[in-house]
Amino acid sequence: MFARIFLSHPAQVEETFLEHMHFAMKFAALLFAAGGAALVHALIPCLFEKTASKIIARLYERTQSRGA
């Protein structure tokens, strides 16, 4: 049960639990940054015009270059 919950998915993407946690936490931080930029852009359209989309594109590239 422990292995299924904590180790199975990281192993699928060829990472240890801690490597996967680091990747996921960095991913989450970048998503929060993209969301913040999008929120500011919604209120003041001349700010952060491409920031959120650039972050999302970079995250997409990172996830596509990983294992399953």
mmCIF file of the N, C-alpha and C atoms, coordinates in Angstrom:
data_MODEL
# 
_entry.id   MODEL 
# 
loop_
_atom_site.group_PDB 
_atom_site.id 
_atom_site.type_symbol 
_atom_site.label_atom_id 
_atom_site.label_alt_id 
_atom_site.label_comp_id 
_atom_site.label_asym_id 
_atom_site.label_entity_id 
_atom_site.label_seq_id 
_atom_site.pdbx_PDB_ins_code 
_atom_site.Cartn_x 
_atom_site.Cartn_y 
_atom_site.Cartn_z 
_atom_site.occupancy 
_atom_site.B_iso_or_equiv 
_atom_site.pdbx_formal_charge 
_atom_site.auth_seq_id 
_atom_site.auth_comp_id 
_atom_site.auth_asym_id 
_atom_site.auth_atom_id 
_atom_site.pdbx_PDB_model_num 
ATOM 1   N N  . MET A 1 1  ? 0.827  -1.197 0.000   1.00 0.00 ? 1  MET A N  1 
ATOM 2   C CA . MET A 1 1  ? 0.000  0.000  0.000   1.00 0.00 ? 1  MET A CA 1 
ATOM 3   C C  . MET A 1 1  ? 0.876  1.267  0.000   1.00 0.00 ? 1  MET A C  1 
ATOM 4   N N  . PHE A 1 2  ? 1.902  1.299  0.881   1.00 0.00 ? 2  PHE A N  1 
ATOM 5   C CA . PHE A 1 2  ? 2.804  2.449  0.938   1.00 0.00 ? 2  PHE A CA 1 
ATOM 6   C C  . PHE A 1 2  ? 3.470  2.683  -0.411  1.00 0.00 ? 2  PHE A C  1 
ATOM 7   N N  . ALA A 1 3  ? 3.996  1.614  -0.993  1.00 0.00 ? 3  ALA A N  1 
ATOM 8   C CA . ALA A 1 3  ? 4.683  1.733  -2.282  1.00 0.00 ? 3  ALA A CA 1 
ATOM 9   C C  . ALA A 1 3  ? 3.737  2.227  -3.365  1.00 0.00 ? 3  ALA A C  1 
ATOM 10  N N  . ARG A 1 4  ? 2.516  1.733  -3.368  1.00 0.00 ? 4  ARG A N  1 
ATOM 11  C CA . ARG A 1 4  ? 1.548  2.155  -4.389  1.00 0.00 ? 4  ARG A CA 1 
ATOM 12  C C  . ARG A 1 4  ? 1.228  3.638  -4.254  1.00 0.00 ? 4  ARG A C  1 
ATOM 13  N N  . ILE A 1 5  ? 1.079  4.101  -3.037  1.00 0.00 ? 5  ILE A N  1 
ATOM 14  C CA . ILE A 1 5  ? 0.694  5.492  -2.810  1.00 0.00 ? 5  ILE A CA 1 
ATOM 15  C C  . ILE A 1 5  ? 1.857  6.454  -3.064  1.00 0.00 ? 5  ILE A C  1 
ATOM 16  N N  . PHE A 1 6  ? 3.049  6.118  -2.574  1.00 0.00 ? 6  PHE A N  1 
ATOM 17  C CA . PHE A 1 6  ? 4.148  7.072  -2.594  1.00 0.00 ? 6  PHE A CA 1 
ATOM 18  C C  . PHE A 1 6  ? 5.249  6.809  -3.617  1.00 0.00 ? 6  PHE A C  1 
ATOM 19  N N  . LEU A 1 7  ? 5.389  5.596  -4.082  1.00 0.00 ? 7  LEU A N  1 
ATOM 20  C CA . LEU A 1 7  ? 6.548  5.273  -4.917  1.00 0.00 ? 7  LEU A CA 1 
ATOM 21  C C  . LEU A 1 7  ? 6.221  4.864  -6.347  1.00 0.00 ? 7  LEU A C  1 
ATOM 22  N N  . SER A 1 8  ? 5.027  4.390  -6.587  1.00 0.00 ? 8  SER A N  1 
ATOM 23  C CA . SER A 1 8  ? 4.678  3.861  -7.901  1.00 0.00 ? 8  SER A CA 1 
ATOM 24  C C  . SER A 1 8  ? 4.767  4.920  -9.006  1.00 0.00 ? 8  SER A C  1 
ATOM 25  N N  . HIS A 1 9  ? 4.079  6.022  -8.841  1.00 0.00 ? 9  HIS A N  1 
ATOM 26  C CA . HIS A 1 9  ? 4.092  7.047  -9.888  1.00 0.00 ? 9  HIS A CA 1 
ATOM 27  C C  . HIS A 1 9  ? 5.475  7.663  -10.087 1.00 0.00 ? 9  HIS A C  1 
ATOM 28  N N  . PRO A 1 10 ? 6.178  8.065  -9.018  1.00 0.00 ? 10 PRO A N  1 
ATOM 29  C CA . PRO A 1 10 ? 7.541  8.582  -9.260  1.00 0.00 ? 10 PRO A CA 1 
ATOM 30  C C  . PRO A 1 10 ? 8.419  7.606  -10.042 1.00 0.00 ? 10 PRO A C  1 
ATOM 31  N N  . ALA A 1 11 ? 8.288  6.323  -9.757  1.00 0.00 ? 11 ALA A N  1 
ATOM 32  C CA . ALA A 1 11 ? 9.069  5.320  -10.492 1.00 0.00 ? 11 ALA A CA 1 
ATOM 33  C C  . ALA A 1 11 ? 8.685  5.297  -11.966 1.00 0.00 ? 11 ALA A C  1 
ATOM 34  N N  . GLN A 1 12 ? 7.416  5.523  -12.271 1.00 0.00 ? 12 GLN A N  1 
ATOM 35  C CA . GLN A 1 12 ? 6.962  5.536  -13.671 1.00 0.00 ? 12 GLN A CA 1 
ATOM 36  C C  . GLN A 1 12 ? 7.631  6.642  -14.474 1.00 0.00 ? 12 GLN A C  1 
ATOM 37  N N  . VAL A 1 13 ? 7.955  7.753  -13.809 1.00 0.00 ? 13 VAL A N  1 
ATOM 38  C CA . VAL A 1 13 ? 8.620  8.859  -14.507 1.00 0.00 ? 13 VAL A CA 1 
ATOM 39  C C  . VAL A 1 13 ? 10.117 8.889  -14.187 1.00 0.00 ? 13 VAL A C  1 
ATOM 40  N N  . GLU A 1 14 ? 10.609 7.728  -13.710 1.00 0.00 ? 14 GLU A N  1 
ATOM 41  C CA . GLU A 1 14 ? 12.027 7.520  -13.452 1.00 0.00 ? 14 GLU A CA 1 
ATOM 42  C C  . GLU A 1 14 ? 12.609 8.536  -12.473 1.00 0.00 ? 14 GLU A C  1 
ATOM 43  N N  . GLU A 1 15 ? 11.901 8.734  -11.354 1.00 0.00 ? 15 GLU A N  1 
ATOM 44  C CA . GLU A 1 15 ? 12.344 9.632  -10.303 1.00 0.00 ? 15 GLU A CA 1 
ATOM 45  C C  . GLU A 1 15 ? 12.181 8.956  -8.953  1.00 0.00 ? 15 GLU A C  1 
ATOM 46  N N  . THR A 1 16 ? 12.947 9.425  -7.983  1.00 0.00 ? 16 THR A N  1 
ATOM 47  C CA . THR A 1 16 ? 12.711 8.994  -6.608  1.00 0.00 ? 16 THR A CA 1 
ATOM 48  C C  . THR A 1 16 ? 11.540 9.806  -6.072  1.00 0.00 ? 16 THR A C  1 
ATOM 49  N N  . PHE A 1 17 ? 11.065 9.435  -4.894  1.00 0.00 ? 17 PHE A N  1 
ATOM 50  C CA . PHE A 1 17 ? 9.975  10.195 -4.278  1.00 0.00 ? 17 PHE A CA 1 
ATOM 51  C C  . PHE A 1 17 ? 10.378 11.653 -4.088  1.00 0.00 ? 17 PHE A C  1 
ATOM 52  N N  . LEU A 1 18 ? 11.587 11.898 -3.569  1.00 0.00 ? 18 LEU A N  1 
ATOM 53  C CA . LEU A 1 18 ? 12.027 13.272 -3.308  1.00 0.00 ? 18 LEU A CA 1 
ATOM 54  C C  . LEU A 1 18 ? 12.243 14.067 -4.597  1.00 0.00 ? 18 LEU A C  1 
ATOM 55  N N  . GLU A 1 19 ? 12.763 13.427 -5.631  1.00 0.00 ? 19 GLU A N  1 
ATOM 56  C CA . GLU A 1 19 ? 12.911 14.105 -6.918  1.00 0.00 ? 19 GLU A CA 1 
ATOM 57  C C  . GLU A 1 19 ? 11.549 14.493 -7.469  1.00 0.00 ? 19 GLU A C  1 
ATOM 58  N N  . HIS A 1 20 ? 10.595 13.578 -7.359  1.00 0.00 ? 20 HIS A N  1 
ATOM 59  C CA . HIS A 1 20 ? 9.249  13.855 -7.855  1.00 0.00 ? 20 HIS A CA 1 
ATOM 60  C C  . HIS A 1 20 ? 8.585  14.964 -7.044  1.00 0.00 ? 20 HIS A C  1 
ATOM 61  N N  . MET A 1 21 ? 8.773  14.943 -5.735  1.00 0.00 ? 21 MET A N  1 
ATOM 62  C CA . MET A 1 21 ? 8.195  15.979 -4.886  1.00 0.00 ? 21 MET A CA 1 
ATOM 63  C C  . MET A 1 21 ? 8.770  17.339 -5.260  1.00 0.00 ? 21 MET A C  1 
ATOM 64  N N  . HIS A 1 22 ? 10.079 17.408 -5.489  1.00 0.00 ? 22 HIS A N  1 
ATOM 65  C CA . HIS A 1 22 ? 10.712 18.673 -5.886  1.00 0.00 ? 22 HIS A CA 1 
ATOM 66  C C  . HIS A 1 22 ? 10.134 19.167 -7.209  1.00 0.00 ? 22 HIS A C  1 
ATOM 67  N N  . PHE A 1 23 ? 10.026 18.271 -8.185  1.00 0.00 ? 23 PHE A N  1 
ATOM 68  C CA . PHE A 1 23 ? 9.465  18.654 -9.487  1.00 0.00 ? 23 PHE A CA 1 
ATOM 69  C C  . PHE A 1 23 ? 8.037  19.171 -9.329  1.00 0.00 ? 23 PHE A C  1 
ATOM 70  N N  . ALA A 1 24 ? 7.220  18.434 -8.576  1.00 0.00 ? 24 ALA A N  1 
ATOM 71  C CA . ALA A 1 24 ? 5.811  18.801 -8.423  1.00 0.00 ? 24 ALA A CA 1 
ATOM 72  C C  . ALA A 1 24 ? 5.642  20.118 -7.661  1.00 0.00 ? 24 ALA A C  1 
ATOM 73  N N  . MET A 1 25 ? 6.484  20.353 -6.662  1.00 0.00 ? 25 MET A N  1 
ATOM 74  C CA . MET A 1 25 ? 6.388  21.605 -5.912  1.00 0.00 ? 25 MET A CA 1 
ATOM 75  C C  . MET A 1 25 ? 6.812  22.800 -6.764  1.00 0.00 ? 25 MET A C  1 
ATOM 76  N N  . LYS A 1 26 ? 7.853  22.617 -7.562  1.00 0.00 ? 26 LYS A N  1 
ATOM 77  C CA . LYS A 1 26 ? 8.271  23.684 -8.470  1.00 0.00 ? 26 LYS A CA 1 
ATOM 78  C C  . LYS A 1 26 ? 7.191  23.941 -9.520  1.00 0.00 ? 26 LYS A C  1 
ATOM 79  N N  . PHE A 1 27 ? 6.589  22.873 -10.021 1.00 0.00 ? 27 PHE A N  1 
ATOM 80  C CA . PHE A 1 27 ? 5.498  22.970 -10.987 1.00 0.00 ? 27 PHE A CA 1 
ATOM 81  C C  . PHE A 1 27 ? 4.343  23.767 -10.387 1.00 0.00 ? 27 PHE A C  1 
ATOM 82  N N  . ALA A 1 28 ? 3.978  23.432 -9.142  1.00 0.00 ? 28 ALA A N  1 
ATOM 83  C CA . ALA A 1 28 ? 2.878  24.129 -8.470  1.00 0.00 ? 28 ALA A CA 1 
ATOM 84  C C  . ALA A 1 28 ? 3.198  25.610 -8.277  1.00 0.00 ? 28 ALA A C  1 
ATOM 85  N N  . ALA A 1 29 ? 4.430  25.913 -7.888  1.00 0.00 ? 29 ALA A N  1 
ATOM 86  C CA . ALA A 1 29 ? 4.819  27.311 -7.696  1.00 0.00 ? 29 ALA A CA 1 
ATOM 87  C C  . ALA A 1 29 ? 4.713  28.097 -9.001  1.00 0.00 ? 29 ALA A C  1 
ATOM 88  N N  . LEU A 1 30 ? 5.133  27.475 -10.092 1.00 0.00 ? 30 LEU A N  1 
ATOM 89  C CA . LEU A 1 30 ? 5.030  28.150 -11.390 1.00 0.00 ? 30 LEU A CA 1 
ATOM 90  C C  . LEU A 1 30 ? 3.573  28.323 -11.818 1.00 0.00 ? 30 LEU A C  1 
ATOM 91  N N  . LEU A 1 31 ? 2.721  27.355 -11.491 1.00 0.00 ? 31 LEU A N  1 
ATOM 92  C CA . LEU A 1 31 ? 1.295  27.506 -11.788 1.00 0.00 ? 31 LEU A CA 1 
ATOM 93  C C  . LEU A 1 31 ? 0.685  28.657 -10.992 1.00 0.00 ? 31 LEU A C  1 
ATOM 94  N N  . PHE A 1 32 ? 1.069  28.778 -9.715  1.00 0.00 ? 32 PHE A N  1 
ATOM 95  C CA . PHE A 1 32 ? 0.594  29.906 -8.905  1.00 0.00 ? 32 PHE A CA 1 
ATOM 96  C C  . PHE A 1 32 ? 1.074  31.230 -9.506  1.00 0.00 ? 32 PHE A C  1 
ATOM 97  N N  . ALA A 1 33 ? 2.322  31.272 -9.949  1.00 0.00 ? 33 ALA A N  1 
ATOM 98  C CA . ALA A 1 33 ? 2.857  32.482 -10.574 1.00 0.00 ? 33 ALA A CA 1 
ATOM 99  C C  . ALA A 1 33 ? 2.075  32.824 -11.846 1.00 0.00 ? 33 ALA A C  1 
ATOM 100 N N  . ALA A 1 34 ? 1.788  31.811 -12.655 1.00 0.00 ? 34 ALA A N  1 
ATOM 101 C CA . ALA A 1 34 ? 1.009  32.032 -13.880 1.00 0.00 ? 34 ALA A CA 1 
ATOM 102 C C  . ALA A 1 34 ? -0.382 32.539 -13.541 1.00 0.00 ? 34 ALA A C  1 
ATOM 103 N N  . GLY A 1 35 ? -0.989 31.956 -12.519 1.00 0.00 ? 35 GLY A N  1 
ATOM 104 C CA . GLY A 1 35 ? -2.317 32.404 -12.100 1.00 0.00 ? 35 GLY A CA 1 
ATOM 105 C C  . GLY A 1 35 ? -2.299 33.840 -11.607 1.00 0.00 ? 35 GLY A C  1 
ATOM 106 N N  . GLY A 1 36 ? -1.268 34.190 -10.837 1.00 0.00 ? 36 GLY A N  1 
ATOM 107 C CA . GLY A 1 36 ? -1.146 35.567 -10.360 1.00 0.00 ? 36 GLY A CA 1 
ATOM 108 C C  . GLY A 1 36 ? -0.964 36.543 -11.507 1.00 0.00 ? 36 GLY A C  1 
ATOM 109 N N  . ALA A 1 37 ? -0.125 36.175 -12.459 1.00 0.00 ? 37 ALA A N  1 
ATOM 110 C CA . ALA A 1 37 ? 0.087  37.037 -13.623 1.00 0.00 ? 37 ALA A CA 1 
ATOM 111 C C  . ALA A 1 37 ? -1.204 37.202 -14.414 1.00 0.00 ? 37 ALA A C  1 
ATOM 112 N N  . ALA A 1 38 ? -1.951 36.115 -14.564 1.00 0.00 ? 38 ALA A N  1 
ATOM 113 C CA . ALA A 1 38 ? -3.223 36.184 -15.299 1.00 0.00 ? 38 ALA A CA 1 
ATOM 114 C C  . ALA A 1 38 ? -4.231 37.065 -14.554 1.00 0.00 ? 38 ALA A C  1 
ATOM 115 N N  . LEU A 1 39 ? -4.243 36.970 -13.238 1.00 0.00 ? 39 LEU A N  1 
ATOM 116 C CA . LEU A 1 39 ? -5.159 37.796 -12.437 1.00 0.00 ? 39 LEU A CA 1 
ATOM 117 C C  . LEU A 1 39 ? -4.821 39.277 -12.584 1.00 0.00 ? 39 LEU A C  1 
ATOM 118 N N  . VAL A 1 40 ? -3.534 39.605 -12.466 1.00 0.00 ? 40 VAL A N  1 
ATOM 119 C CA . VAL A 1 40 ? -3.125 40.998 -12.643 1.00 0.00 ? 40 VAL A CA 1 
ATOM 120 C C  . VAL A 1 40 ? -3.454 41.456 -14.059 1.00 0.00 ? 40 VAL A C  1 
ATOM 121 N N  . HIS A 1 41 ? -3.187 40.612 -15.038 1.00 0.00 ? 41 HIS A N  1 
ATOM 122 C CA . HIS A 1 41 ? -3.488 40.955 -16.432 1.00 0.00 ? 41 HIS A CA 1 
ATOM 123 C C  . HIS A 1 41 ? -4.980 41.207 -16.635 1.00 0.00 ? 41 HIS A C  1 
ATOM 124 N N  . ALA A 1 42 ? -5.821 40.437 -15.951 1.00 0.00 ? 42 ALA A N  1 
ATOM 125 C CA . ALA A 1 42 ? -7.270 40.636 -16.077 1.00 0.00 ? 42 ALA A CA 1 
ATOM 126 C C  . ALA A 1 42 ? -7.685 42.026 -15.591 1.00 0.00 ? 42 ALA A C  1 
ATOM 127 N N  . LEU A 1 43 ? -7.008 42.490 -14.561 1.00 0.00 ? 43 LEU A N  1 
ATOM 128 C CA . LEU A 1 43 ? -7.350 43.801 -13.989 1.00 0.00 ? 43 LEU A CA 1 
ATOM 129 C C  . LEU A 1 43 ? -6.668 44.950 -14.722 1.00 0.00 ? 43 LEU A C  1 
ATOM 130 N N  . ILE A 1 44 ? -5.441 44.734 -15.168 1.00 0.00 ? 44 ILE A N  1 
ATOM 131 C CA . ILE A 1 44 ? -4.665 45.762 -15.865 1.00 0.00 ? 44 ILE A CA 1 
ATOM 132 C C  . ILE A 1 44 ? -4.075 45.111 -17.120 1.00 0.00 ? 44 ILE A C  1 
ATOM 133 N N  . PRO A 1 45 ? -4.814 45.144 -18.217 1.00 0.00 ? 45 PRO A N  1 
ATOM 134 C CA . PRO A 1 45 ? -4.447 44.390 -19.422 1.00 0.00 ? 45 PRO A CA 1 
ATOM 135 C C  . PRO A 1 45 ? -3.065 44.678 -19.999 1.00 0.00 ? 45 PRO A C  1 
ATOM 136 N N  . CYS A 1 46 ? -2.492 45.828 -19.738 1.00 0.00 ? 46 CYS A N  1 
ATOM 137 C CA . CYS A 1 46 ? -1.170 46.119 -20.312 1.00 0.00 ? 46 CYS A CA 1 
ATOM 138 C C  . CYS A 1 46 ? -0.042 45.435 -19.545 1.00 0.00 ? 46 CYS A C  1 
ATOM 139 N N  . LEU A 1 47 ? -0.341 44.824 -18.406 1.00 0.00 ? 47 LEU A N  1 
ATOM 140 C CA . LEU A 1 47 ? 0.684  44.126 -17.621 1.00 0.00 ? 47 LEU A CA 1 
ATOM 141 C C  . LEU A 1 47 ? 0.629  42.623 -17.861 1.00 0.00 ? 47 LEU A C  1 
ATOM 142 N N  . PHE A 1 48 ? 1.776  41.993 -17.872 1.00 0.00 ? 48 PHE A N  1 
ATOM 143 C CA . PHE A 1 48 ? 1.900  40.533 -17.987 1.00 0.00 ? 48 PHE A CA 1 
ATOM 144 C C  . PHE A 1 48 ? 1.125  39.961 -19.173 1.00 0.00 ? 48 PHE A C  1 
ATOM 145 N N  . GLU A 1 49 ? 1.254  40.601 -20.324 1.00 0.00 ? 49 GLU A N  1 
ATOM 146 C CA . GLU A 1 49 ? 0.480  40.208 -21.505 1.00 0.00 ? 49 GLU A CA 1 
ATOM 147 C C  . GLU A 1 49 ? 0.736  38.767 -21.947 1.00 0.00 ? 49 GLU A C  1 
ATOM 148 N N  . LYS A 1 50 ? 1.956  38.277 -21.799 1.00 0.00 ? 50 LYS A N  1 
ATOM 149 C CA . LYS A 1 50 ? 2.280  36.927 -22.271 1.00 0.00 ? 50 LYS A CA 1 
ATOM 150 C C  . LYS A 1 50 ? 2.880  36.049 -21.182 1.00 0.00 ? 50 LYS A C  1 
ATOM 151 N N  . THR A 1 51 ? 2.958  36.556 -19.975 1.00 0.00 ? 51 THR A N  1 
ATOM 152 C CA . THR A 1 51 ? 3.637  35.840 -18.891 1.00 0.00 ? 51 THR A CA 1 
ATOM 153 C C  . THR A 1 51 ? 2.999  34.486 -18.600 1.00 0.00 ? 51 THR A C  1 
ATOM 154 N N  . ALA A 1 52 ? 1.697  34.464 -18.373 1.00 0.00 ? 52 ALA A N  1 
ATOM 155 C CA . ALA A 1 52 ? 1.017  33.210 -18.015 1.00 0.00 ? 52 ALA A CA 1 
ATOM 156 C C  . ALA A 1 52 ? 1.142  32.184 -19.134 1.00 0.00 ? 52 ALA A C  1 
ATOM 157 N N  . SER A 1 53 ? 0.939  32.607 -20.365 1.00 0.00 ? 53 SER A N  1 
ATOM 158 C CA . SER A 1 53 ? 1.010  31.648 -21.473 1.00 0.00 ? 53 SER A CA 1 
ATOM 159 C C  . SER A 1 53 ? 2.432  31.118 -21.664 1.00 0.00 ? 53 SER A C  1 
ATOM 160 N N  . LYS A 1 54 ? 3.443  31.946 -21.424 1.00 0.00 ? 54 LYS A N  1 
ATOM 161 C CA . LYS A 1 54 ? 4.826  31.477 -21.533 1.00 0.00 ? 54 LYS A CA 1 
ATOM 162 C C  . LYS A 1 54 ? 5.143  30.448 -20.444 1.00 0.00 ? 54 LYS A C  1 
ATOM 163 N N  . ILE A 1 55 ? 4.666  30.714 -19.232 1.00 0.00 ? 55 ILE A N  1 
ATOM 164 C CA . ILE A 1 55 ? 4.895  29.766 -18.136 1.00 0.00 ? 55 ILE A CA 1 
ATOM 165 C C  . ILE A 1 55 ? 4.216  28.438 -18.443 1.00 0.00 ? 55 ILE A C  1 
ATOM 166 N N  . ILE A 1 56 ? 2.971  28.487 -18.902 1.00 0.00 ? 56 ILE A N  1 
ATOM 167 C CA . ILE A 1 56 ? 2.228  27.269 -19.220 1.00 0.00 ? 56 ILE A CA 1 
ATOM 168 C C  . ILE A 1 56 ? 2.914  26.493 -20.339 1.00 0.00 ? 56 ILE A C  1 
ATOM 169 N N  . ALA A 1 57 ? 3.387  27.193 -21.368 1.00 0.00 ? 57 ALA A N  1 
ATOM 170 C CA . ALA A 1 57 ? 4.087  26.523 -22.477 1.00 0.00 ? 57 ALA A CA 1 
ATOM 171 C C  . ALA A 1 57 ? 5.361  25.848 -21.977 1.00 0.00 ? 57 ALA A C  1 
ATOM 172 N N  . ARG A 1 58 ? 6.088  26.522 -21.085 1.00 0.00 ? 58 ARG A N  1 
ATOM 173 C CA . ARG A 1 58 ? 7.322  25.936 -20.539 1.00 0.00 ? 58 ARG A CA 1 
ATOM 174 C C  . ARG A 1 58 ? 7.010  24.706 -19.691 1.00 0.00 ? 58 ARG A C  1 
ATOM 175 N N  . LEU A 1 59 ? 5.949  24.772 -18.905 1.00 0.00 ? 59 LEU A N  1 
ATOM 176 C CA . LEU A 1 59 ? 5.557  23.618 -18.098 1.00 0.00 ? 59 LEU A CA 1 
ATOM 177 C C  . LEU A 1 59 ? 5.125  22.453 -18.976 1.00 0.00 ? 59 LEU A C  1 
ATOM 178 N N  . TYR A 1 60 ? 4.415  22.741 -20.032 1.00 0.00 ? 60 TYR A N  1 
ATOM 179 C CA . TYR A 1 60 ? 3.987  21.695 -20.961 1.00 0.00 ? 60 TYR A CA 1 
ATOM 180 C C  . TYR A 1 60 ? 5.204  20.987 -21.564 1.00 0.00 ? 60 TYR A C  1 
ATOM 181 N N  . GLU A 1 61 ? 6.185  21.772 -21.993 1.00 0.00 ? 61 GLU A N  1 
ATOM 182 C CA . GLU A 1 61 ? 7.402  21.188 -22.562 1.00 0.00 ? 61 GLU A CA 1 
ATOM 183 C C  . GLU A 1 61 ? 8.107  20.294 -21.551 1.00 0.00 ? 61 GLU A C  1 
ATOM 184 N N  . ARG A 1 62 ? 8.175  20.734 -20.311 1.00 0.00 ? 62 ARG A N  1 
ATOM 185 C CA . ARG A 1 62 ? 8.835  19.937 -19.275 1.00 0.00 ? 62 ARG A CA 1 
ATOM 186 C C  . ARG A 1 62 ? 8.120  18.625 -19.035 1.00 0.00 ? 62 ARG A C  1 
ATOM 187 N N  . THR A 1 63 ? 6.796  18.660 -19.014 1.00 0.00 ? 63 THR A N  1 
ATOM 188 C CA . THR A 1 63 ? 6.065  17.412 -18.747 1.00 0.00 ? 63 THR A CA 1 
ATOM 189 C C  . THR A 1 63 ? 6.131  16.470 -19.934 1.00 0.00 ? 63 THR A C  1 
ATOM 190 N N  . GLN A 1 64 ? 6.204  16.986 -21.146 1.00 0.00 ? 64 GLN A N  1 
ATOM 191 C CA . GLN A 1 64 ? 6.260  16.123 -22.325 1.00 0.00 ? 64 GLN A CA 1 
ATOM 192 C C  . GLN A 1 64 ? 7.622  15.455 -22.483 1.00 0.00 ? 64 GLN A C  1 
ATOM 193 N N  . SER A 1 65 ? 8.647  16.042 -21.906 1.00 0.00 ? 65 SER A N  1 
ATOM 194 C CA . SER A 1 65 ? 9.995  15.478 -22.052 1.00 0.00 ? 65 SER A CA 1 
ATOM 195 C C  . SER A 1 65 ? 10.301 14.446 -20.964 1.00 0.00 ? 65 SER A C  1 
ATOM 196 N N  . ARG A 1 66 ? 9.344  14.193 -20.083 1.00 0.00 ? 66 ARG A N  1 
ATOM 197 C CA . ARG A 1 66 ? 9.546  13.220 -18.999 1.00 0.00 ? 66 ARG A CA 1 
ATOM 198 C C  . ARG A 1 66 ? 9.002  11.855 -19.409 1.00 0.00 ? 66 ARG A C  1 
ATOM 199 N N  . GLY A 1 67 ? 9.209  10.882 -18.538 1.00 0.00 ? 67 GLY A N  1 
ATOM 200 C CA . GLY A 1 67 ? 8.683  9.531  -18.775 1.00 0.00 ? 67 GLY A CA 1 
ATOM 201 C C  . GLY A 1 67 ? 7.159  9.515  -18.721 1.00 0.00 ? 67 GLY A C  1 
ATOM 202 N N  . ALA A 1 68 ? 6.564  8.338  -18.745 1.00 0.00 ? 68 ALA A N  1 
ATOM 203 C CA . ALA A 1 68 ? 5.101  8.172  -18.740 1.00 0.00 ? 68 ALA A CA 1 
ATOM 204 C C  . ALA A 1 68 ? 4.522  9.051  -17.728 1.00 0.00 ? 68 ALA A C  1 
# 
